[in-house]
Amino acid sequence: MASNINLKLKQKQYESTVVEFISEKKGYFLVVSDDQNFISLLRNTVAKHLAIATDALSVVTNTDYIIKSIRDVSMRKKNVLVFMERMLEGRDTGILVRQVKNAYSDVKIIILTGETERQRLVLLHEIGADNFISKPISVNTLIEKIAFTIKPQGKLGQLIDTARAMVQQGSHESALKVCRKILELKPNSAAGLLVMGDAYQALGKMDRARECFEEASRNADLYLEPLKKLADLNKLIGDNEAQLGYLEKLDRLSPLNVERKVDMGEIHVEMGNQERAEELFELAVTQATREAMAYIGDISERIASIYSERDPERAERFLRKALDAKGDMLDRGDLGTFNRLGIALRKQGKWRDATIEYQKALRIAPDDENLYYNMSMAFAEGKEFRDARSNMLKAMTINPDLPRRDKTIAFNMGLVFMRAGGRDYAERCLQVALELDPDFELARQALERLGQSS
């Protein structure tokens, strides 16, 4: 009972924080997203759950206008909180996060994401993301995420914010006093030690600053900020070897940061380690090329989607560009592109070419039932029913429940087995199609023909 009461009190506190942000501090939400479900959830949370009547939200779906939108809102409002998709219009928004933070350091950014690799999230945090939302999300969790992003919750967080403000204002001795209170409340607080280190560094007490940053790093193994502070401090005092050591630790935690590899290479050049410098520069160029090619691939695929229904031949051309851009960097994330290319080819009657592309994809994902299903459909279109049956059986071996995914899939599988001499499989699949939609007349007729042929 007590725990439920505490949870409700905390939720009320989070709600009050968000209401205060919008109503009293002229807070404003700028949503860089094309996800209508999330946009509707956020609108309803503000207007209905929190009962805020004021206009506090706008949506941007074109990344080219995000900086202008922030500038326009900032002229009317004091505080902007940006919700930004990790991927928008087929484009990774990491560069955009960096641009926003460089232009408007006070703007808070929450990244909206589904499942993604940890290294990518670490990089986004490092270049400026303040928080992350994994979709789908409940109303209460959404409010909590917003509250923690715009304002520290609890006395400790508020003291840390106060100390940071004092350092920025040049009140370094006062900041140290507040930091001591923080460490009384929470001994070895990494955030408190960081601010204390900043204050000591500003006072020219480099040894004390280093001690604080090192202690913060020991108490937060995956916290990048202490290591970055230590690297910067050693750069300031001219200790290249120590700076390099901390940059290497950072690189192990966040290996996708291209600029850091260049920084490391530069130090190796200064130290005379030409071979290691060359390796790092090559890695940096490879990573930058990978990101650039991925962007080209994403743009090509977006263009292909525009042509998909109108002009399959042009769609094919741009889908091939998308795959070619990835070169030897193809992975399971590209299976959708292979499938779309196969469909574009089949629409042109190039069913044999489609099977060749599916075979390439199977080298990346030999256990993907969708590829075998699409391969089967391509062979069926070419009236190669033996190969069609073989591939459909492989699809069902990998996923016996494949027919239950969709009535059309079940129906198509039934037709393939009917024409390829797999009577039992055909009957099973057609029955599943009718289970999923009892009014599916084509499936009923096919099942009747199957019965008449017995």
N, C-alpha and C positions, 0 to 999 in steps of 0.2 A: 504493500500500500504506500509506504513512505517513498519507495523508489519511483512509483508512478507519479506521485505528487511532485517529486524533484524534477522528473522529466517534463511535466507540464509547466513547471515554473521556468525551467530553462528555455522551453519553446516560447513561452510568453516573452522572455528576455530577448530572444532572437528576433521575434516579431517586432518588439518595441524598437530594437536597433534599426531595423529596415524602415519602419514607419518614420522614425526620427530622421534617418538619412534623407528620405524623400521629402517629408513635410517641413522639416526645420532647417536642413542643411542644403536644400535645393539639389538633392541628388537626382541623377537621371540615368536611366538604363539605355544603352545603345546596343542593339542586338545585331551582330554580323552573322546571319544565318538564313538558310532557306528551309529549315526544318519547321514546318507549320505546327507540328505537334508541340514542340518545345516553346515556340512563340506563343501559342494559345495558352499553354500551361503558365507561362510567366505573366501574360496579361491577366488571366483569371486570378493568379496569386495576388497580384497588385490590386486589382479592382474589386475582387469579391472577397478573397480570404482576408486581406489586410484592410479592405474598405477604404482605399485611397482613391479619391475622386480626381485629383490633379493629373494633368498630362505628364507622365513620367517615363515614357518609353517610345522609342522609334526603332525601325528595322532597316538595315542596309543589307542588300543581297549582292551588291557589286563591290568587290574589294577595292576597286579603283577610287571609290568615293569615301572610304572609311576615314582618312585623315581630314578631309574637308568636313565631313559630318561631325567629327570630334571638335574641330575648330568652331563650327557653327553653334554646336551645343554649348561649348565652353564660354562663348560670348554671352549666352543667356543664363547658363547655370554655373554653379560653383564646382560641383563634384560629378564626374562622369565614371560610370562603371560599365565596361565593355564586356559583353558575352560574345565570344568568337569561336566559330567552328574550327576544329583543327584542320579539316579539309573543306574547302568551299570552291565550287566551280571546278572541281578536279585539281585544285591547287593547295599545296601545303601552305598554311598561313604563318609559318615560323618567321619568314622574312618580314611579314607585316607586323608581327608582335614586336620585333626589334625596332621597326620604323616608328610605331606608335610610342614605344617607351623612350626612344631618342627625342621625339618631338614633344611628348607630353609625359614627363616622368611621374607626375602625380596621378595619372589615370590608372585605375585598377583594371586588370584583365583577367577574366575567367575563361578558360578554354573549355569548349564543349567537345566531348569525344565519346566514341564507343570504345571497344577494346583496341588498344594500340601497344606497340612495343615500349617497354619501360625506358629505354635509352632515348627515344623520341620525346617522351614527357620530361625526362631529366633535362634535355637540351632546351625545351620550351620554358621550363622553370628558370633555367640559367639565364636565358636571354630576356626574361621579363614577365612571364606568366605568374600571376599572383595566386591563382587557385585553379582547380580542375573540377569539372562536373562530368561524371560518367552517365550517359543516358541509357535507358529512361531513368527519371528521377521523380521522387514523390514531392508533394508540396512542402511538407515539413523539412525534408532534407534540403530542398532548394533554398528555403528561407534560412536555414542554418548555414549553408555554404555562403550565401550573400552576406549574412551577419559577420561571419569570421573574416570575410574578405575586406569589408569596409571599416571594421572596427574591432580591435582586440576585445575578446569577451573575458571578463574577470579582471581582478586587481592587477595581477602579474602583467598581463598584456598591456594594460593601460600605463603601468610604470615604464615598461620597455618603450612604448611610444613617446612618453614624456622625456625619457633620457635621450632618445634619438633626436627629438626636436631641439633639445638643449645643445647637443653636439653641433647640429646644423646652424644654430644661432651663435655658436662660439662660446657658450657657457660651459666650458669643459669641466671645471671643478665641480659645478653644480651637478653636471651629468654623472660624475663619478660618485657623488653622494647618493644619487638615486639608484645607480647600479649596485651599490653596496646593499641598499634595501632590497633590491631584486634578488640578490644572492642570499640574503637572510631568509627571504620567503621560499626560494628554490635554489639551494646550493648547487653549484655547477651548471646553472642555466646557460645553455649555449648562446641564446639570444642576448642575455644580460652580459655575458663575457665579451661578446662581439662589440657591443656598444661601449663597454669599458675600454676595450682595446682601441677603438676609434678615438676615444677621449684622450687616452695616454699618447697615442700617435700624434694627435693634433698638438699636444703639449711638448712634443719632441722627446718623449720618454719611450724610445723604441724597444728597449729590453722589456719593459713592463707590458707594452703593447703586444710583443711577440708572445710573452707568457700567457696573456689572456686569449689570444687567437689559438695557441696550441692547446690550451685547456679546453676551449670550445670545441676544437676538432676532436679531441679525445672523448668528449662527452656526446658527440653526435657524428658517428662514423660515416653516415651517408649525407651529411650536411655539407654542401659545396662551399658555402660562404666563408667559413673559417679558412679553408685552403686558399681561396681566392685572396682573402685579406693577407695571408702569409706570403703568397706569391708577390702581391703588390708591394708589401713592406720590404721584402728582400730586393725587389727591383729598385725601390727608392734608395736603399742603402748601398746598392751596387754589388750585392752578393749573388752573382749569376748562378752558381752551383746550387745554392739553397732555393733560389727562385725556380730553377729547372726541376728540382725534386718535387716541389709542390705542384707545378704544372703537370708533371707526369702522374701524380696521384689524381689530379682532377681529370686528366685524360682517361684514366682507367675507369673512373666513375661516369664520365660523360664523353664517350669517344666520338660523338658525332659533331663536336665543335671544331669546325675547319680552321677558324682563326687562331685557336689555341695551338694547333699543330704548327702553324706558321710562326707563332711566337716562340715555340720550343725550337724550331729549326733555326731561327735567328740567333738564339742563345748558343746553339751548337756551332754556328758559323763563327761567332765571336770567340768561342773557346777553342776553335781550330778543329772541331770534329766534323769535317766536311762530309764524310760518308753518311754519318747519322743524320746530318742536316738534310742531305739529299733525299734520304728515305722519308723523312717527315714531310718535306715539300711534295714529294710524289704522292704520299698518302693524302695530303691536303687537296692536291689537284684531282686525285681520283674521287675523293668524297664530293668535292664541288661539282665535278663532272657528273657524278651519279645523281646528285640533286637536280642539276640542270636538265639532264636527260629524262629524269622522272617527270619534270615539269612539262617538257616537250611532249612526252608520251601522254600525259594527262590532257593537255590541250588538244592533241590529235584525236584522242578518244572522245572528247567532248564534241568536236566537229563531226566525227563519225556518227555520234548519236543524233545529231541534227539531220543527217542524211539517211538514217537507218530505214525509215519508212518510205521516204520519197525517192531515194536514189541508191540502191544497194551497191552499185559499182563504185560510186564515190565513197560510200561508207567503207567498203573493202579497202580502198586505197589509204584512207586515213587510219583505219585500224592496223594496217600493216606498218604504217609510219609509227604508230604508238608502240608496237612490238619491236620494231627495228631500233627505236630510240633507246630501249632498255638494253639492247645488245645481249651480253652474257649475264645481265643482272636480273633476268626473269625469275620470278618465284610464284608461289601459290596465289599471291595477290593479283596475278595477271591472268588467272584462269577465266575470269569473266570476259576479258578482252578476246581470248581465244574462242570462247563460246559465241560471242557476238560476231566475230569474223566468220566462224563456221556458218552462222545463220545468214549473214550477208552473202556468202558464196552460194548457199543452197537456194536463196531467193533468185539467184541468177542461173540456177540449174547446174552449178559447178559442184555437184555433190562429191565427186572424187577429190577435188581440191580441198573440200571441207574435211574429209577424212584425214588428209595429210596434216592439216592444221591440228586436228584433235590428237593425232599421234604425237605431234611435237609437244602438246600440252601434257599428254600422259607421261612423258619423260620427266616432267616437273612434279606431277601428282598422279602416280600410278594407281592410287586408291580412290579416285574421284568418280563416283557413280554417275554424276551429271555428264561427264565427258563420254563415258561408255553409252549412256542413253542417247546423247546427241549423235555419236558415231553410228549407232544403230539406226537412228532416223535417217541419217544421210545415206547409208547403204540401202535402206528400204526405198528411198526416193529413186535410187539407181537400180531398183529391182534386184539387188544382190541380197536375197532374203536369207541365205545361209549365214553370211557375215552379219546381217542385221540381227538374226536370232542369237548368234554367238556373243555379240557385244551386249545385247539386252540381258542375256543370262549373267554376264559379268557384272552388269549394273545391279541386278537383283541379288547376286551373291554378296556384293559389298553392302547393299542396303535392302534387305527383304521388304522393308516398309515403303520403298520408293513409290509404288502405285498409290499409296494413301496420301501422298503429298498433295495431289491435285487430281481432279476428275479427268482433265484433259490428258495428263500424263498417263493415268491408268488406261484411258481409252486408247491412246496411241500405242501403248505397250501391248494391249489386247489385239490391236490390228496387226502389229508386227508378228506376234506369235501365231495369229490366224493364218497369215500368208506364208509363214515359215514352217508350218507343220508342228507347232507347239500347242496342241489343242488344250491340254490341262492348264497351261500357263495363261492362254488366251481367255479361257472361261473365268479363271480366278481374277484376272485384271479387269475384265469387263464387269464382273459382279461388284468389284470394289468401286468402279466408276459409278455404278447405280446406287451403291450404298451412300456414296458421297453426294449424289444428286439423283433421287428417285425419278425425276422428270427428264433425265438425260436420254432423249429419244434415240439418238444415234447409237448409243451404247446398247440400248434395249434391242434395236434392230439387228445389231451385230451379233448379240447373244442369241437371238432367234435364228439367224442364219447358221450360226455355229451348231445349234441344236438340230436344225434340218439336215445338216451335212453328216450327222452321225449315223 
